[in-house]
Amino acid sequence: MSSSPATSRRSFLAGGAALAAIPAVATLTGGAFADPAFADQASTDTLPDYAPIPPSALGPALNEQGYFVGRVEKNLYWVTDGSYQAAFLTTREGVVLFDAPPTIGHNLQRAIDQVAGANGVSNKVTYIVYSHHHADHIGASSLFGRDVVRVGQVENKRLLERDNDPARPVPDLTFDEHHLLLVGGERIRLAWQGTNHTPDNIYIHLPDHDTLMLVDIVLPRWVPFYDFNLNEDVPASIAAPAKALSYPWKHYIGGHMGRLGTRDDVVVHQQYVTDIADNVRTALASPQATHSSSSSRSAWTSATARRSTPDHT
């Protein structure tokens, strides 16, 4: 397999991470990084050096088509393009696909064909389980046609009916809180435990394969999304990893980046978020923060009053 696609993708990710870090640091420090003059300086070769992405955060090399497919356990497999992940389970009644990211697109069927051909099993996708309604995770669902049973939580159906997107057909089979999906003798436990990243995001547990799939909550060995605050329910999203750890599993499919996760990865994520929250609380409780907050509120109140006061002159 060629590693050049993976190399270019990782270079892009590394460059993007470095660029994204600059405004974040500028906002936090309010110092030299916040100086407009620094932008001019940063455009030269004076940018600070950043540590390379550790190997523990990177997944396997992609093939020439730009994807990797590998075994999770037994007849459960995962597919990644280095940025997104999907999974599929081969059974005697066809293939159950978990999510269909458009960035992977037709490579999903290629990956299934590759595995099915090597193992002498059916390559026909008969079920697609939606983790949640976002297009970046299920926008390739329509590629598998109408002769597929799509499965989602009841809120998933409502949201997809609202969006009316032909690329994301509405689920045929829905459930409220719990559903045991049985396909070809395989058990797939689906559970909704309230809003977190979205109102319809579900826990997908495959007990016979020691695997849990929970999308857009934990990115193994990567920091949480920079737009973490765009989660539908931030406190619930912070609490979701603990719920994930309450299940028995060994392998974690988080929906993003190029590697699978472990229980230790989820614990590290929890520690990271807890550390941020603890330090923010400490900072907000400091006299400097209180003074700064009061000054900001006064300035905002004054500016708002000026804007809302009619000008009679």
C-alpha positions as CSV (number, residue, x, y, z in Angstrom):
1,M,0.0,0.0,0.0
2,S,1.2,3.5,-0.8
3,S,1.6,5.8,2.2
4,S,1.7,9.1,0.1
5,P,-2.0,9.9,0.6
6,A,-1.7,9.5,4.3
7,T,1.5,11.6,4.4
8,S,-0.2,14.5,2.6
9,R,-3.3,14.3,4.7
10,R,-1.2,14.2,7.9
11,S,0.8,17.1,6.7
12,F,-2.4,19.0,6.1
13,L,-3.7,18.1,9.5
14,A,-0.4,19.1,11.2
15,G,-0.4,22.4,9.4
16,G,-4.0,23.1,10.2
17,A,-3.4,22.3,13.9
18,A,-0.5,24.7,14.0
19,L,-2.4,27.5,12.3
20,A,-5.5,27.0,14.5
21,A,-3.3,27.2,17.6
22,I,-2.2,30.8,16.9
23,P,-5.5,32.6,17.3
24,A,-6.4,30.5,20.3
25,V,-3.1,31.4,22.0
26,A,-3.6,35.0,21.0
27,T,-7.1,35.1,22.6
28,L,-5.8,33.5,25.8
29,T,-2.7,35.6,26.3
30,G,-3.8,39.0,25.1
31,G,-0.1,39.7,24.8
32,A,2.4,39.7,21.9
33,F,0.3,37.2,20.0
34,A,-2.6,39.6,20.1
35,D,-0.5,42.4,18.6
36,P,-1.6,43.1,15.0
37,A,2.1,43.5,14.2
38,F,2.6,39.9,15.1
39,A,0.4,38.9,12.1
40,D,3.0,40.5,9.7
41,Q,5.8,38.8,11.6
42,A,4.0,35.5,11.5
43,S,3.8,35.6,7.7
44,T,7.6,35.3,7.5
45,D,9.6,32.3,8.8
46,T,9.5,33.4,12.4
47,L,6.6,31.2,13.5
48,P,7.4,29.2,16.6
49,D,8.1,25.5,16.3
50,Y,5.4,23.1,17.3
51,A,6.0,19.5,18.4
52,P,5.1,17.0,15.7
53,I,1.9,15.0,16.0
54,P,2.8,12.0,18.2
55,P,2.7,8.6,16.4
56,S,0.1,7.5,19.1
57,A,-2.4,9.9,17.6
58,L,-2.0,8.7,14.0
59,G,-3.7,5.8,12.3
60,P,-2.5,3.4,9.6
61,A,-1.4,4.5,6.2
62,L,-4.1,4.8,3.5
63,N,-4.1,2.9,0.3
64,E,-3.9,4.4,-3.2
65,Q,-7.7,5.0,-3.2
66,G,-7.3,7.1,0.0
67,Y,-8.8,4.8,2.6
68,F,-7.8,2.1,5.1
69,V,-10.0,-0.9,6.1
70,G,-9.1,-3.1,9.0
71,R,-10.5,-5.7,11.3
72,V,-11.8,-4.4,14.7
73,E,-12.7,-7.9,16.0
74,K,-13.9,-11.0,14.3
75,N,-16.4,-10.0,11.5
76,L,-16.5,-6.3,12.5
77,Y,-14.4,-3.9,10.4
78,W,-13.7,-0.2,10.3
79,V,-12.9,2.2,7.5
80,T,-11.1,5.6,7.6
81,D,-9.8,8.2,5.3
82,G,-7.7,9.7,8.1
83,S,-10.4,12.3,9.0
84,Y,-13.6,10.3,9.3
85,Q,-14.5,6.8,10.3
86,A,-17.3,4.3,9.6
87,A,-17.7,0.6,10.4
88,F,-19.4,-2.4,9.1
89,L,-20.4,-5.9,10.2
90,T,-20.5,-8.8,7.8
91,T,-23.3,-11.3,8.5
92,R,-25.1,-14.2,6.8
93,E,-27.9,-11.8,6.0
94,G,-25.7,-9.1,4.4
95,V,-23.7,-6.2,5.7
96,V,-24.6,-3.8,8.5
97,L,-23.0,-0.4,7.9
98,F,-22.5,2.1,10.7
99,D,-22.5,5.7,9.3
100,A,-21.6,6.7,5.8
101,P,-19.4,9.8,5.7
102,P,-19.3,11.5,2.3
103,T,-15.6,12.1,2.6
104,I,-15.1,8.3,2.3
105,G,-18.0,8.0,-0.1
106,H,-17.7,5.2,-2.7
107,N,-14.7,3.9,-0.9
108,L,-17.1,2.4,1.7
109,Q,-18.4,-0.1,-0.9
110,R,-14.8,-0.7,-2.1
111,A,-13.7,-1.5,1.5
112,I,-16.7,-3.8,1.9
113,D,-16.0,-5.5,-1.4
114,Q,-12.4,-6.0,-0.4
115,V,-13.3,-7.7,2.9
116,A,-16.2,-9.7,1.4
117,G,-14.0,-11.0,-1.4
118,A,-11.3,-12.1,0.9
119,N,-13.7,-13.9,3.3
120,G,-16.2,-15.3,0.9
121,V,-19.2,-13.4,2.4
122,S,-21.9,-11.2,1.0
123,N,-21.0,-7.6,0.1
124,K,-24.6,-6.4,0.0
125,V,-25.4,-3.6,2.5
126,T,-28.8,-4.5,4.0
127,Y,-28.8,-2.2,7.0
128,I,-27.3,1.3,7.7
129,V,-27.3,2.5,11.3
130,Y,-27.2,6.3,11.8
131,S,-25.2,7.5,14.7
132,H,-26.8,10.9,14.3
133,H,-28.3,13.1,11.6
134,H,-25.3,15.3,10.7
135,A,-24.4,15.2,7.0
136,D,-20.7,14.8,7.5
137,H,-21.3,11.4,9.0
138,I,-24.2,10.0,6.9
139,G,-24.2,12.1,3.8
140,A,-23.2,9.1,1.6
141,S,-26.1,7.0,2.8
142,S,-28.0,7.5,-0.5
143,L,-25.2,5.8,-2.4
144,F,-26.6,2.5,-1.1
145,G,-30.0,2.9,-2.7
146,R,-33.5,2.4,-1.4
147,D,-33.3,-1.3,-0.8
148,V,-31.6,-0.8,2.6
149,V,-33.1,-0.7,6.1
150,R,-31.9,2.5,7.7
151,V,-32.0,2.7,11.5
152,G,-32.0,5.8,13.7
153,Q,-33.4,7.2,16.9
154,V,-36.9,8.8,16.7
155,E,-35.4,12.3,16.9
156,N,-33.1,11.3,14.1
157,K,-36.1,10.7,11.9
158,R,-37.7,14.1,12.9
159,L,-34.5,16.0,12.1
160,L,-33.9,14.3,8.8
161,E,-37.6,14.8,7.7
162,R,-37.0,18.5,8.6
163,D,-33.8,18.7,6.6
164,N,-35.3,16.9,3.6
165,D,-31.9,16.0,2.2
166,P,-31.9,13.3,-0.6
167,A,-28.4,12.3,0.4
168,R,-29.6,11.3,3.9
169,P,-32.8,9.2,3.5
170,V,-35.0,9.1,6.5
171,P,-34.7,6.0,8.7
172,D,-37.1,3.2,8.2
173,L,-36.7,1.7,11.6
174,T,-36.7,3.9,14.7
175,F,-36.5,3.5,18.4
176,D,-36.9,5.7,21.4
177,E,-34.4,4.7,24.1
178,H,-33.2,1.2,23.5
179,H,-33.3,-1.3,20.6
180,L,-31.6,-4.7,20.0
181,L,-30.9,-5.0,16.3
182,L,-30.5,-8.7,15.3
183,V,-29.1,-9.3,11.8
184,G,-27.8,-12.7,10.7
185,G,-27.3,-13.9,14.3
186,E,-25.4,-10.8,15.3
187,R,-26.4,-8.5,18.2
188,I,-26.2,-4.8,18.0
189,R,-27.4,-2.8,21.0
190,L,-28.5,0.7,20.3
191,A,-29.2,3.2,23.1
192,W,-30.2,6.9,23.3
193,Q,-29.3,8.5,26.7
194,G,-30.4,12.0,26.0
195,T,-29.0,14.9,24.1
196,N,-25.2,15.3,23.9
197,H,-23.5,16.3,20.7
198,T,-26.9,16.3,19.0
199,P,-30.4,15.5,20.2
200,D,-30.2,12.1,18.4
201,N,-26.7,10.9,19.0
202,I,-26.7,7.3,20.1
203,Y,-24.5,4.7,21.7
204,I,-23.8,1.7,19.4
205,H,-22.6,-1.3,21.4
206,L,-21.5,-4.6,19.8
207,P,-21.1,-6.8,22.9
208,D,-19.9,-9.8,20.9
209,H,-17.1,-7.7,19.4
210,D,-16.1,-5.8,22.5
211,T,-16.8,-2.5,20.7
212,L,-18.5,0.8,21.3
213,M,-19.2,3.4,18.7
214,L,-20.0,6.9,19.9
215,V,-19.5,9.6,17.4
216,D,-18.2,13.2,17.9
217,I,-17.7,12.9,21.6
218,V,-14.1,11.6,22.0
219,L,-11.3,11.8,19.4
220,P,-8.8,9.2,20.6
221,R,-5.4,10.9,21.3
222,W,-6.6,14.2,19.9
223,V,-7.9,17.2,21.8
224,P,-11.6,17.8,21.7
225,F,-13.1,19.8,18.8
226,Y,-12.1,23.4,18.8
227,D,-15.8,24.1,18.4
228,F,-16.7,21.9,21.4
229,N,-19.1,24.7,22.5
230,L,-21.2,24.0,19.5
231,N,-22.4,20.7,20.9
232,E,-26.1,20.8,21.5
233,D,-25.6,20.2,25.2
234,V,-22.1,20.9,26.4
235,P,-22.5,19.5,30.0
236,A,-24.1,16.3,28.6
237,S,-21.3,16.0,26.1
238,I,-18.7,16.3,28.9
239,A,-20.7,13.6,30.8
240,A,-21.0,11.2,27.9
241,P,-17.6,9.6,28.2
242,A,-18.5,8.3,31.7
243,K,-21.6,6.8,30.2
244,A,-19.5,5.2,27.5
245,L,-17.1,3.7,30.0
246,S,-20.1,2.1,31.8
247,Y,-20.4,-0.3,28.9
248,P,-18.1,-3.3,28.6
249,W,-15.9,-2.8,25.6
250,K,-12.3,-2.9,24.4
251,H,-12.4,-1.0,21.0
252,Y,-13.8,2.5,20.6
253,I,-15.0,4.0,17.3
254,G,-15.2,7.8,17.7
255,G,-16.1,8.8,14.1
256,H,-13.0,10.9,13.5
257,M,-9.3,10.8,12.7
258,G,-7.3,7.8,11.6
259,R,-7.2,5.4,14.6
260,L,-9.4,3.4,16.8
261,G,-9.6,4.2,20.5
262,T,-9.2,2.4,23.8
263,R,-10.6,2.8,27.3
264,D,-7.4,4.5,28.3
265,D,-8.0,7.1,25.5
266,V,-11.4,7.9,26.8
267,V,-10.0,8.3,30.3
268,V,-7.3,10.7,29.0
269,H,-10.0,12.7,27.3
270,Q,-11.9,13.0,30.6
271,Q,-8.8,14.1,32.4
272,Y,-8.0,16.7,29.7
273,V,-11.5,18.2,29.8
274,T,-11.6,18.1,33.6
275,D,-8.2,19.9,33.8
276,I,-9.4,22.7,31.5
277,A,-12.6,23.1,33.6
278,D,-10.8,23.1,36.9
279,N,-8.3,25.7,35.7
280,V,-11.0,27.9,34.2
281,R,-12.9,27.8,37.5
282,T,-9.7,28.8,39.3
283,A,-9.0,31.6,36.9
284,L,-12.6,32.9,37.2
285,A,-12.4,32.9,41.0
286,S,-9.2,35.0,41.0
287,P,-9.4,38.8,41.9
288,Q,-7.9,39.7,38.5
289,A,-10.7,37.8,36.7
290,T,-13.4,39.3,38.9
291,H,-12.1,42.8,38.2
292,S,-11.7,42.1,34.5
293,S,-15.2,40.6,34.3
294,S,-16.7,43.7,36.1
295,S,-14.9,46.1,33.8
296,S,-16.1,44.1,30.8
297,R,-19.7,44.1,32.0
298,S,-19.5,47.8,32.7
299,A,-18.1,48.5,29.2
300,W,-20.7,46.3,27.6
301,T,-23.6,47.9,29.5
302,S,-22.4,51.4,28.6
303,A,-22.0,50.5,25.0
304,T,-25.4,48.9,24.9
305,A,-27.0,51.9,26.6
306,R,-25.5,54.2,24.0
307,R,-26.7,52.0,21.1
308,S,-30.2,51.7,22.5
309,T,-30.7,55.4,23.4
310,P,-32.5,57.4,20.7
311,D,-30.4,60.2,19.2
312,H,-32.7,63.3,19.4
313,T,-30.0,65.8,18.4
